[in-house]
Amino acid sequence: FCVTSGHSEEAWDYFGQMHSKKMSPDLYTFSTLVKGIKANAIASREKGSAYDDKTVKKADSKLNMIFEVVEEYLKQGTGDVDEILFNSLIDAAVYYNDIDKINLGLKLMAECDIPLSEVTYSLLIRAYSQNNMADKALRVFEDMKENHVTPNAITYGCLLNACIEGEQYSKAQEFYYEMIEQNIPMNIIICTTLLKGYWKQKDFSKVWNMYHTCVIKREVTPNTVFYNELLSALVKCQRHDLLETVYGQLEKEKLLPDGTGVHPDLGTFSILIKGFCSVNNTDSALKTYEESKTYRCTIEEPTFNVLLHTLLLKPDYKKCVEIYKEMVGMNVSPTKYTYSIMSKVYSLMGDIGKALEFVKEISVTGVKHGVVLYTSLIQVLVKGKKIDQAIGLFEQFLEQEGEQCDRVILNTITNGCIFAGKLEKACQFLHYSMRKKIVLHVNVYGNVLKNIFTSRSMPKL
């Protein structure tokens, strides 16, 4: 009940009580717990946190515990074991990408004289494919044939993915034809895998043929994952003009009353927003962002950053500020990159105080600000006749990130000093540029010389 209702942590509490009371678990107990581990993995991936440290450590402890208990159970020899138990263990390990646990599962199977089935082989091929070990996946397939185990659609799907991830496209094509010869029916997983292979090869015609096969002709019913892969394929093939067409088809799909079925998800909106932003189509990107809110999908920080950066370049500073405030209001945590974008936005808006607030936020992270950010801030300070602050900021830049110094920032600060009457400072920065062999704009040299000749005292160089 705990696992099926989404409370797998409580299931582990009950299992701990069983263990403390020396109640012997059975195959059903193990299978249920493994389902819980896998359910957590799936939920983590949907939230985009499958591989964060906290999730991985928690998963490791659960996987370790279940394997230890199963080993103890096998040593006692108190009950029968079957292939289903070991496949469940290996399946969970595959979801968390734990090769060591996969190998341990195989070892325990061998010790119990349980032969590998097509399910086990498929899991192994999948494990190697997601680790870019195409050669190992192919060896497993050869072992499968040698042991007279018949591959099924799942096996071929995993095999195709292994070849595509390993960029062995001709080999993938061979397996695809082999699958057809054996009359193994196509399913949406295989179609999605083939789609990935087509866009990796930038073969738009095959991508669009797959769209017609699944979406228009309905030879294989598409799901959300297929649509997301199709949208990614269009972006990779530089066919941004078709994104709205495909999204329109996705919106026409059946959405069941309980919220399940084929419908746009977080991945859909992230792909679309990034795709539109990559060609500076801010109108479509903003429209998609608003659409994501109607589906109650909170886009993640990397997508927000892409949108903010595109609006900065447009430029639409007012919209940048609005989107940033919404981001914070949705409890999406800004990063150093977000702060960097917003500091540039406010500096270009002339609000140097607000810009410097974001600079402080970046400083807390211990990350370098970069010459572009410093340049934009200094430009605003010079324009606002706050030359002492500009000089202080430039000297801070030289101290912390002097290796990034370029002619643009030196032109900005040197000219700023000249027009503010800080001739000696201007000469100091000019001298610095000469030592570093950075050639400034000819007007900067002209302005310095003009001010030297018209001044009453010669500044020290």
Summary of the structure (lengths in Angstrom):
residues: 461
radius of gyration: 30.1
end to end distance: 80.9
largest distance: 101.8
contacts: 1430
relative contact order: 0.03
helix: 73%
strand: 0%
